[in-house]
């Protein structure tokens, strides 16, 4: 094997390693995106819960009872 062949083999190996690193990075980026979407969904649910809780806390006991009666199955 001459010097050019050896250099070509080294370059092919480095290219292979870079491809593996790029694929792993793409997988990690996908995981991070899914985690970010889930965190956003959780934050939105928490905000909705807080808004509902504030509305219920602002209601009188009679209003809460009336609202709950409307939820009972008929």
PDB file with one MODEL, atoms N, CA, C and O in Angstrom:
MODEL        1
ATOM      1  N   UNK A   1       0.853  -1.169   0.000  1.00  0.00           N
ATOM      2  CA  UNK A   1       0.000   0.000   0.000  1.00  0.00           C
ATOM      3  C   UNK A   1       0.901   1.235   0.000  1.00  0.00           C
ATOM      4  O   UNK A   1       1.781   1.379   0.849  1.00  0.00           O
ATOM      5  N   UNK A   2       0.675   2.081  -0.927  1.00  0.00           N
ATOM      6  CA  UNK A   2       1.489   3.290  -1.006  1.00  0.00           C
ATOM      7  C   UNK A   2       0.914   4.388  -0.115  1.00  0.00           C
ATOM      8  O   UNK A   2      -0.119   4.191   0.525  1.00  0.00           O
ATOM      9  N   UNK A   3       1.558   5.508  -0.073  1.00  0.00           N
ATOM     10  CA  UNK A   3       1.160   6.627   0.781  1.00  0.00           C
ATOM     11  C   UNK A   3      -0.225   7.146   0.405  1.00  0.00           C
ATOM     12  O   UNK A   3      -1.030   7.457   1.282  1.00  0.00           O
ATOM     13  N   UNK A   4      -0.502   7.240  -0.882  1.00  0.00           N
ATOM     14  CA  UNK A   4      -1.820   7.727  -1.313  1.00  0.00           C
ATOM     15  C   UNK A   4      -2.931   6.774  -0.883  1.00  0.00           C
ATOM     16  O   UNK A   4      -3.997   7.215  -0.456  1.00  0.00           O
ATOM     17  N   UNK A   5      -2.687   5.483  -0.994  1.00  0.00           N
ATOM     18  CA  UNK A   5      -3.670   4.493  -0.563  1.00  0.00           C
ATOM     19  C   UNK A   5      -3.922   4.568   0.926  1.00  0.00           C
ATOM     20  O   UNK A   5      -5.061   4.481   1.385  1.00  0.00           O
ATOM     21  N   UNK A   6      -2.841   4.732   1.677  1.00  0.00           N
ATOM     22  CA  UNK A   6      -2.964   4.866   3.129  1.00  0.00           C
ATOM     23  C   UNK A   6      -3.736   6.141   3.490  1.00  0.00           C
ATOM     24  O   UNK A   6      -4.605   6.119   4.361  1.00  0.00           O
ATOM     25  N   UNK A   7      -3.414   7.245   2.818  1.00  0.00           N
ATOM     26  CA  UNK A   7      -4.118   8.500   3.074  1.00  0.00           C
ATOM     27  C   UNK A   7      -5.595   8.356   2.733  1.00  0.00           C
ATOM     28  O   UNK A   7      -6.452   8.850   3.465  1.00  0.00           O
ATOM     29  N   UNK A   8      -5.894   7.687   1.636  1.00  0.00           N
ATOM     30  CA  UNK A   8      -7.291   7.466   1.251  1.00  0.00           C
ATOM     31  C   UNK A   8      -8.015   6.622   2.293  1.00  0.00           C
ATOM     32  O   UNK A   8      -9.158   6.917   2.642  1.00  0.00           O
ATOM     33  N   UNK A   9      -7.366   5.582   2.791  1.00  0.00           N
ATOM     34  CA  UNK A   9      -7.971   4.724   3.814  1.00  0.00           C
ATOM     35  C   UNK A   9      -8.234   5.525   5.090  1.00  0.00           C
ATOM     36  O   UNK A   9      -9.288   5.373   5.707  1.00  0.00           O
ATOM     37  N   UNK A  10      -7.292   6.369   5.487  1.00  0.00           N
ATOM     38  CA  UNK A  10      -7.472   7.192   6.678  1.00  0.00           C
ATOM     39  C   UNK A  10      -8.629   8.166   6.475  1.00  0.00           C
ATOM     40  O   UNK A  10      -9.449   8.346   7.375  1.00  0.00           O
ATOM     41  N   UNK A  11      -8.703   8.794   5.305  1.00  0.00           N
ATOM     42  CA  UNK A  11      -9.796   9.722   5.021  1.00  0.00           C
ATOM     43  C   UNK A  11     -11.146   9.019   5.017  1.00  0.00           C
ATOM     44  O   UNK A  11     -12.133   9.570   5.506  1.00  0.00           O
ATOM     45  N   UNK A  12     -11.200   7.812   4.473  1.00  0.00           N
ATOM     46  CA  UNK A  12     -12.460   7.052   4.476  1.00  0.00           C
ATOM     47  C   UNK A  12     -12.872   6.721   5.910  1.00  0.00           C
ATOM     48  O   UNK A  12     -14.051   6.795   6.259  1.00  0.00           O
ATOM     49  N   UNK A  13     -11.894   6.357   6.733  1.00  0.00           N
ATOM     50  CA  UNK A  13     -12.186   6.042   8.128  1.00  0.00           C
ATOM     51  C   UNK A  13     -12.684   7.279   8.874  1.00  0.00           C
ATOM     52  O   UNK A  13     -13.656   7.204   9.624  1.00  0.00           O
ATOM     53  N   UNK A  14     -12.025   8.405   8.671  1.00  0.00           N
ATOM     54  CA  UNK A  14     -12.446   9.653   9.305  1.00  0.00           C
ATOM     55  C   UNK A  14     -13.842  10.036   8.824  1.00  0.00           C
ATOM     56  O   UNK A  14     -14.666  10.488   9.619  1.00  0.00           O
ATOM     57  N   UNK A  15     -14.115   9.861   7.536  1.00  0.00           N
ATOM     58  CA  UNK A  15     -15.446  10.154   6.985  1.00  0.00           C
ATOM     59  C   UNK A  15     -16.502   9.256   7.631  1.00  0.00           C
ATOM     60  O   UNK A  15     -17.602   9.710   7.946  1.00  0.00           O
ATOM     61  N   UNK A  16     -16.161   7.975   7.827  1.00  0.00           N
ATOM     62  CA  UNK A  16     -17.071   7.040   8.496  1.00  0.00           C
ATOM     63  C   UNK A  16     -17.367   7.499   9.922  1.00  0.00           C
ATOM     64  O   UNK A  16     -18.520   7.514  10.353  1.00  0.00           O
ATOM     65  N   UNK A  17     -16.306   7.876  10.654  1.00  0.00           N
ATOM     66  CA  UNK A  17     -16.496   8.342  12.033  1.00  0.00           C
ATOM     67  C   UNK A  17     -17.349   9.608  12.084  1.00  0.00           C
ATOM     68  O   UNK A  17     -18.224   9.732  12.940  1.00  0.00           O
ATOM     69  N   UNK A  18     -17.102  10.532  11.185  1.00  0.00           N
ATOM     70  CA  UNK A  18     -17.884  11.772  11.157  1.00  0.00           C
ATOM     71  C   UNK A  18     -19.354  11.475  10.846  1.00  0.00           C
ATOM     72  O   UNK A  18     -20.250  12.100  11.413  1.00  0.00           O
ATOM     73  N   UNK A  19     -19.594  10.533   9.957  1.00  0.00           N
ATOM     74  CA  UNK A  19     -20.967  10.132   9.657  1.00  0.00           C
ATOM     75  C   UNK A  19     -21.667   9.572  10.885  1.00  0.00           C
ATOM     76  O   UNK A  19     -22.829   9.883  11.148  1.00  0.00           O
ATOM     77  N   UNK A  20     -20.951   8.746  11.632  1.00  0.00           N
ATOM     78  CA  UNK A  20     -21.536   8.179  12.856  1.00  0.00           C
ATOM     79  C   UNK A  20     -21.841   9.287  13.862  1.00  0.00           C
ATOM     80  O   UNK A  20     -22.899   9.282  14.493  1.00  0.00           O
ATOM     81  N   UNK A  21     -20.927  10.225  14.010  1.00  0.00           N
ATOM     82  CA  UNK A  21     -21.126  11.333  14.953  1.00  0.00           C
ATOM     83  C   UNK A  21     -22.322  12.180  14.526  1.00  0.00           C
ATOM     84  O   UNK A  21     -23.138  12.572  15.361  1.00  0.00           O
ATOM     85  N   UNK A  22     -22.425  12.459  13.240  1.00  0.00           N
ATOM     86  CA  UNK A  22     -23.546  13.258  12.730  1.00  0.00           C
ATOM     87  C   UNK A  22     -24.880  12.554  12.948  1.00  0.00           C
ATOM     88  O   UNK A  22     -25.868  13.190  13.314  1.00  0.00           O
ATOM     89  N   UNK A  23     -24.911  11.240  12.723  1.00  0.00           N
ATOM     90  CA  UNK A  23     -26.154  10.488  12.945  1.00  0.00           C
ATOM     91  C   UNK A  23     -26.535  10.500  14.413  1.00  0.00           C
ATOM     92  O   UNK A  23     -27.709  10.665  14.747  1.00  0.00           O
ATOM     93  N   UNK A  24     -25.557  10.328  15.296  1.00  0.00           N
ATOM     94  CA  UNK A  24     -25.837  10.345  16.735  1.00  0.00           C
ATOM     95  C   UNK A  24     -26.326  11.725  17.171  1.00  0.00           C
ATOM     96  O   UNK A  24     -27.228  11.837  18.001  1.00  0.00           O
ATOM     97  N   UNK A  25     -25.730  12.765  16.611  1.00  0.00           N
ATOM     98  CA  UNK A  25     -26.160  14.130  16.940  1.00  0.00           C
ATOM     99  C   UNK A  25     -27.589  14.368  16.466  1.00  0.00           C
ATOM    100  O   UNK A  25     -28.375  15.013  17.160  1.00  0.00           O
ATOM    101  N   UNK A  26     -27.929  13.848  15.280  1.00  0.00           N
ATOM    102  CA  UNK A  26     -29.292  13.999  14.764  1.00  0.00           C
ATOM    103  C   UNK A  26     -30.288  13.281  15.672  1.00  0.00           C
ATOM    104  O   UNK A  26     -31.381  13.790  15.921  1.00  0.00           O
ATOM    105  N   UNK A  27     -29.917  12.108  16.164  1.00  0.00           N
ATOM    106  CA  UNK A  27     -30.793  11.381  17.096  1.00  0.00           C
ATOM    107  C   UNK A  27     -30.993  12.197  18.373  1.00  0.00           C
ATOM    108  O   UNK A  27     -32.112  12.334  18.868  1.00  0.00           O
ATOM    109  N   UNK A  28     -29.896  12.734  18.895  1.00  0.00           N
ATOM    110  CA  UNK A  28     -29.984  13.520  20.125  1.00  0.00           C
ATOM    111  C   UNK A  28     -30.822  14.775  19.908  1.00  0.00           C
ATOM    112  O   UNK A  28     -31.599  15.161  20.781  1.00  0.00           O
ATOM    113  N   UNK A  29     -30.667  15.415  18.748  1.00  0.00           N
ATOM    114  CA  UNK A  29     -31.482  16.593  18.435  1.00  0.00           C
ATOM    115  C   UNK A  29     -32.961  16.230  18.400  1.00  0.00           C
ATOM    116  O   UNK A  29     -33.798  16.993  18.882  1.00  0.00           O
ATOM    117  N   UNK A  30     -33.290  15.072  17.834  1.00  0.00           N
ATOM    118  CA  UNK A  30     -34.674  14.613  17.807  1.00  0.00           C
ATOM    119  C   UNK A  30     -35.207  14.370  19.209  1.00  0.00           C
ATOM    120  O   UNK A  30     -36.337  14.739  19.529  1.00  0.00           O
ATOM    121  N   UNK A  31     -34.385  13.746  20.041  1.00  0.00           N
ATOM    122  CA  UNK A  31     -34.802  13.511  21.434  1.00  0.00           C
ATOM    123  C   UNK A  31     -35.044  14.837  22.153  1.00  0.00           C
ATOM    124  O   UNK A  31     -36.035  14.998  22.865  1.00  0.00           O
ATOM    125  N   UNK A  32     -34.129  15.778  21.956  1.00  0.00           N
ATOM    126  CA  UNK A  32     -34.278  17.082  22.607  1.00  0.00           C
ATOM    127  C   UNK A  32     -35.542  17.791  22.141  1.00  0.00           C
ATOM    128  O   UNK A  32     -36.206  18.466  22.928  1.00  0.00           O
ATOM    129  N   UNK A  33     -35.875  17.640  20.862  1.00  0.00           N
ATOM    130  CA  UNK A  33     -37.092  18.275  20.343  1.00  0.00           C
ATOM    131  C   UNK A  33     -38.338  17.665  20.983  1.00  0.00           C
ATOM    132  O   UNK A  33     -39.272  18.382  21.344  1.00  0.00           O
ATOM    133  N   UNK A  34     -38.348  16.347  21.121  1.00  0.00           N
ATOM    134  CA  UNK A  34     -39.491  15.676  21.756  1.00  0.00           C
ATOM    135  C   UNK A  34     -39.613  16.106  23.217  1.00  0.00           C
ATOM    136  O   UNK A  34     -40.718  16.356  23.701  1.00  0.00           O
ATOM    137  N   UNK A  35     -38.496  16.192  23.913  1.00  0.00           N
ATOM    138  CA  UNK A  35     -38.514  16.620  25.309  1.00  0.00           C
ATOM    139  C   UNK A  35     -39.042  18.042  25.429  1.00  0.00           C
ATOM    140  O   UNK A  35     -39.822  18.341  26.333  1.00  0.00           O
ATOM    141  N   UNK A  36     -38.622  18.918  24.525  1.00  0.00           N
ATOM    142  CA  UNK A  36     -39.088  20.305  24.551  1.00  0.00           C
ATOM    143  C   UNK A  36     -40.591  20.386  24.294  1.00  0.00           C
ATOM    144  O   UNK A  36     -41.293  21.166  24.937  1.00  0.00           O
ATOM    145  N   UNK A  37     -41.088  19.572  23.344  1.00  0.00           N
ATOM    146  CA  UNK A  37     -42.532  19.568  23.063  1.00  0.00           C
ATOM    147  C   UNK A  37     -43.316  19.081  24.271  1.00  0.00           C
ATOM    148  O   UNK A  37     -44.362  19.641  24.598  1.00  0.00           O
ATOM    149  N   UNK A  38     -42.818  18.040  24.941  1.00  0.00           N
ATOM    150  CA  UNK A  38     -43.506  17.508  26.115  1.00  0.00           C
ATOM    151  C   UNK A  38     -43.486  18.522  27.253  1.00  0.00           C
ATOM    152  O   UNK A  38     -44.483  18.682  27.956  1.00  0.00           O
ATOM    153  N   UNK A  39     -42.369  19.202  27.439  1.00  0.00           N
ATOM    154  CA  UNK A  39     -42.281  20.208  28.494  1.00  0.00           C
ATOM    155  C   UNK A  39     -43.250  21.353  28.225  1.00  0.00           C
ATOM    156  O   UNK A  39     -43.875  21.870  29.151  1.00  0.00           O
ATOM    157  N   UNK A  40     -43.377  21.749  26.965  1.00  0.00           N
ATOM    158  CA  UNK A  40     -44.322  22.808  26.611  1.00  0.00           C
ATOM    159  C   UNK A  40     -45.759  22.367  26.878  1.00  0.00           C
ATOM    160  O   UNK A  40     -46.561  23.145  27.395  1.00  0.00           O
ATOM    161  N   UNK A  41     -46.085  21.127  26.528  1.00  0.00           N
ATOM    162  CA  UNK A  41     -47.439  20.619  26.772  1.00  0.00           C
ATOM    163  C   UNK A  41     -47.740  20.598  28.272  1.00  0.00           C
ATOM    164  O   UNK A  41     -48.841  20.953  28.691  1.00  0.00           O
ATOM    165  N   UNK A  42     -46.776  20.187  29.065  1.00  0.00           N
ATOM    166  CA  UNK A  42     -46.970  20.166  30.523  1.00  0.00           C
ATOM    167  C   UNK A  42     -47.161  21.583  31.052  1.00  0.00           C
ATOM    168  O   UNK A  42     -48.028  21.827  31.890  1.00  0.00           O
ATOM    169  N   UNK A  43     -46.353  22.510  30.562  1.00  0.00           N
ATOM    170  CA  UNK A  43     -46.474  23.904  31.015  1.00  0.00           C
ATOM    171  C   UNK A  43     -47.834  24.481  30.656  1.00  0.00           C
ATOM    172  O   UNK A  43     -48.417  25.232  31.439  1.00  0.00           O
ATOM    173  N   UNK A  44     -48.344  24.138  29.480  1.00  0.00           N
ATOM    174  CA  UNK A  44     -49.661  24.631  29.071  1.00  0.00           C
ATOM    175  C   UNK A  44     -50.754  24.044  29.959  1.00  0.00           C
ATOM    176  O   UNK A  44     -51.701  24.740  30.324  1.00  0.00           O
ATOM    177  N   UNK A  45     -50.624  22.767  30.304  1.00  0.00           N
ATOM    178  CA  UNK A  45     -51.621  22.147  31.186  1.00  0.00           C
ATOM    179  C   UNK A  45     -51.588  22.769  32.575  1.00  0.00           C
ATOM    180  O   UNK A  45     -52.634  22.991  33.185  1.00  0.00           O
ATOM    181  N   UNK A  46     -50.400  23.048  33.070  1.00  0.00           N
ATOM    182  CA  UNK A  46     -50.276  23.677  34.388  1.00  0.00           C
ATOM    183  C   UNK A  46     -50.914  25.060  34.360  1.00  0.00           C
ATOM    184  O   UNK A  46     -51.613  25.444  35.299  1.00  0.00           O
ATOM    185  N   UNK A  47     -50.677  25.809  33.286  1.00  0.00           N
ATOM    186  CA  UNK A  47     -51.264  27.148  33.174  1.00  0.00           C
ATOM    187  C   UNK A  47     -52.786  27.060  33.117  1.00  0.00           C
ATOM    188  O   UNK A  47     -53.478  27.866  33.740  1.00  0.00           O
ATOM    189  N   UNK A  48     -53.313  26.083  32.371  1.00  0.00           N
ATOM    190  CA  UNK A  48     -54.765  25.902  32.293  1.00  0.00           C
ATOM    191  C   UNK A  48     -55.329  25.538  33.652  1.00  0.00           C
ATOM    192  O   UNK A  48     -56.378  26.046  34.048  1.00  0.00           O
ATOM    193  N   UNK A  49     -54.637  24.655  34.372  1.00  0.00           N
ATOM    194  CA  UNK A  49     -55.094  24.246  35.699  1.00  0.00           C
ATOM    195  C   UNK A  49     -55.129  25.447  36.638  1.00  0.00           C
ATOM    196  O   UNK A  49     -56.079  25.624  37.400  1.00  0.00           O
ATOM    197  N   UNK A  50     -54.091  26.265  36.575  1.00  0.00           N
ATOM    198  CA  UNK A  50     -54.046  27.443  37.450  1.00  0.00           C
ATOM    199  C   UNK A  50     -55.182  28.408  37.118  1.00  0.00           C
ATOM    200  O   UNK A  50     -55.797  28.971  38.023  1.00  0.00           O
ATOM    201  N   UNK A  51     -55.465  28.602  35.834  1.00  0.00           N
ATOM    202  CA  UNK A  51     -56.542  29.517  35.446  1.00  0.00           C
ATOM    203  C   UNK A  51     -57.888  28.994  35.939  1.00  0.00           C
ATOM    204  O   UNK A  51     -58.704  29.761  36.449  1.00  0.00           O
ATOM    205  N   UNK A  52     -58.119  27.705  35.789  1.00  0.00           N
ATOM    206  CA  UNK A  52     -59.382  27.114  36.256  1.00  0.00           C
ATOM    207  C   UNK A  52     -59.479  27.208  37.773  1.00  0.00           C
ATOM    208  O   UNK A  52     -60.529  27.538  38.323  1.00  0.00           O
ATOM    209  N   UNK A  53     -58.366  26.913  38.437  1.00  0.00           N
ATOM    210  CA  UNK A  53     -58.370  26.969  39.895  1.00  0.00           C
ATOM    211  C   UNK A  53     -58.656  28.385  40.391  1.00  0.00           C
ATOM    212  O   UNK A  53     -59.368  28.559  41.381  1.00  0.00           O
ATOM    213  N   UNK A  54     -58.115  29.392  39.721  1.00  0.00           N
ATOM    214  CA  UNK A  54     -58.378  30.779  40.111  1.00  0.00           C
ATOM    215  C   UNK A  54     -59.856  31.121  39.926  1.00  0.00           C
ATOM    216  O   UNK A  54     -60.441  31.810  40.761  1.00  0.00           O
ATOM    217  N   UNK A  55     -60.465  30.641  38.833  1.00  0.00           N
ATOM    218  CA  UNK A  55     -61.885  30.904  38.596  1.00  0.00           C
ATOM    219  C   UNK A  55     -62.739  30.234  39.666  1.00  0.00           C
ATOM    220  O   UNK A  55     -63.686  30.829  40.180  1.00  0.00           O
ATOM    221  N   UNK A  56     -62.395  28.986  39.998  1.00  0.00           N
ATOM    222  CA  UNK A  56     -63.170  28.263  41.014  1.00  0.00           C
ATOM    223  C   UNK A  56     -62.999  28.928  42.374  1.00  0.00           C
ATOM    224  O   UNK A  56     -63.966  29.066  43.122  1.00  0.00           O
ATOM    225  N   UNK A  57     -61.786  29.339  42.696  1.00  0.00           N
ATOM    226  CA  UNK A  57     -61.547  30.002  43.983  1.00  0.00           C
ATOM    227  C   UNK A  57     -62.302  31.324  44.085  1.00  0.00           C
ATOM    228  O   UNK A  57     -62.666  31.751  45.181  1.00  0.00           O
ATOM    229  N   UNK A  58     -62.537  31.970  42.947  1.00  0.00           N
ATOM    230  CA  UNK A  58     -63.265  33.247  42.955  1.00  0.00           C
ATOM    231  C   UNK A  58     -64.779  33.038  43.078  1.00  0.00           C
ATOM    232  O   UNK A  58     -65.513  33.990  43.343  1.00  0.00           O
ATOM    233  N   UNK A  59     -65.245  31.810  42.889  1.00  0.00           N
ATOM    234  CA  UNK A  59     -66.678  31.531  42.949  1.00  0.00           C
ATOM    235  C   UNK A  59     -67.114  31.357  44.411  1.00  0.00           C
ATOM    236  O   UNK A  59     -66.322  30.979  45.274  1.00  0.00           O
ATOM    237  N   UNK A  60     -68.386  31.641  44.656  1.00  0.00           N
ATOM    238  CA  UNK A  60     -68.942  31.389  45.986  1.00  0.00           C
ATOM    239  C   UNK A  60     -69.232  29.888  46.106  1.00  0.00           C
ATOM    240  O   UNK A  60     -69.221  29.161  45.113  1.00  0.00           O
ATOM    241  N   UNK A  61     -69.489  29.442  47.330  1.00  0.00           N
ATOM    242  CA  UNK A  61     -69.795  28.029  47.541  1.00  0.00           C
ATOM    243  C   UNK A  61     -71.035  27.616  46.768  1.00  0.00           C
ATOM    244  O   UNK A  61     -71.078  26.513  46.224  1.00  0.00           O
ATOM    245  N   UNK A  62     -72.034  28.468  46.708  1.00  0.00           N
ATOM    246  CA  UNK A  62     -73.267  28.146  45.985  1.00  0.00           C
ATOM    247  C   UNK A  62     -72.979  28.002  44.488  1.00  0.00           C
ATOM    248  O   UNK A  62     -73.523  27.111  43.835  1.00  0.00           O
ATOM    249  N   UNK A  63     -72.129  28.871  43.948  1.00  0.00           N
ATOM    250  CA  UNK A  63     -71.790  28.782  42.520  1.00  0.00           C
ATOM    251  C   UNK A  63     -71.011  27.502  42.209  1.00  0.00           C
ATOM    252  O   UNK A  63     -71.225  26.876  41.172  1.00  0.00           O
ATOM    253  N   UNK A  64     -70.115  27.122  43.109  1.00  0.00           N
ATOM    254  CA  UNK A  64     -69.358  25.885  42.915  1.00  0.00           C
ATOM    255  C   UNK A  64     -70.293  24.685  42.956  1.00  0.00           C
ATOM    256  O   UNK A  64     -70.186  23.783  42.126  1.00  0.00           O
ATOM    257  N   UNK A  65     -71.227  24.671  43.937  1.00  0.00           N
ATOM    258  CA  UNK A  65     -72.186  23.569  44.049  1.00  0.00           C
ATOM    259  C   UNK A  65     -73.038  23.488  42.788  1.00  0.00           C
ATOM    260  O   UNK A  65     -73.273  22.396  42.271  1.00  0.00           O
ATOM    261  N   UNK A  66     -73.502  24.626  42.290  1.00  0.00           N
ATOM    262  CA  UNK A  66     -74.322  24.632  41.079  1.00  0.00           C
ATOM    263  C   UNK A  66     -73.527  24.125  39.890  1.00  0.00           C
ATOM    264  O   UNK A  66     -74.048  23.371  39.068  1.00  0.00           O
ATOM    265  N   UNK A  67     -72.287  24.529  39.794  1.00  0.00           N
ATOM    266  CA  UNK A  67     -71.444  24.061  38.697  1.00  0.00           C
ATOM    267  C   UNK A  67     -71.186  22.569  38.761  1.00  0.00           C
ATOM    268  O   UNK A  67     -71.179  21.896  37.730  1.00  0.00           O
ATOM    269  N   UNK A  68     -70.976  22.047  39.953  1.00  0.00           N
ATOM    270  CA  UNK A  68     -70.736  20.621  40.111  1.00  0.00           C
ATOM    271  C   UNK A  68     -71.983  19.805  39.835  1.00  0.00           C
ATOM    272  O   UNK A  68     -71.907  18.701  39.294  1.00  0.00           O
ATOM    273  N   UNK A  69     -73.152  20.361  40.214  1.00  0.00           N
ATOM    274  CA  UNK A  69     -74.411  19.652  39.922  1.00  0.00           C
ATOM    275  C   UNK A  69     -74.603  19.506  38.412  1.00  0.00           C
ATOM    276  O   UNK A  69     -75.175  18.521  37.946  1.00  0.00           O
ATOM    277  N   UNK A  70     -74.129  20.475  37.666  1.00  0.00           N
ATOM    278  CA  UNK A  70     -74.234  20.400  36.214  1.00  0.00           C
ATOM    279  C   UNK A  70     -73.345  19.333  35.597  1.00  0.00           C
ATOM    280  O   UNK A  70     -73.549  18.953  34.444  1.00  0.00           O
ATOM    281  N   UNK A  71     -72.359  18.842  36.347  1.00  0.00           N
ATOM    282  CA  UNK A  71     -71.462  17.811  35.862  1.00  0.00           C
ATOM    283  C   UNK A  71     -71.923  16.398  36.183  1.00  0.00           C
ATOM    284  O   UNK A  71     -71.395  15.427  35.641  1.00  0.00           O
ATOM    285  N   UNK A  72     -72.915  16.285  37.072  1.00  0.00           N
ATOM    286  CA  UNK A  72     -73.378  14.954  37.472  1.00  0.00           C
ATOM    287  C   UNK A  72     -74.083  14.271  36.294  1.00  0.00           C
ATOM    288  O   UNK A  72     -74.811  14.913  35.537  1.00  0.00           O
ATOM    289  N   UNK A  73     -73.854  12.944  36.150  1.00  0.00           N
ATOM    290  CA  UNK A  73     -74.546  12.218  35.070  1.00  0.00           C
ATOM    291  C   UNK A  73     -76.039  12.155  35.355  1.00  0.00           C
ATOM    292  O   UNK A  73     -76.475  12.101  36.505  1.00  0.00           O
ATOM    293  N   UNK A  74     -76.796  12.163  34.288  1.00  0.00           N
ATOM    294  CA  UNK A  74     -78.258  12.157  34.456  1.00  0.00           C
ATOM    295  C   UNK A  74     -78.838  10.815  34.168  1.00  0.00           C
ATOM    296  O   UNK A  74     -80.052  10.635  34.261  1.00  0.00           O
TER     297      UNK A  74
ENDMDL
END
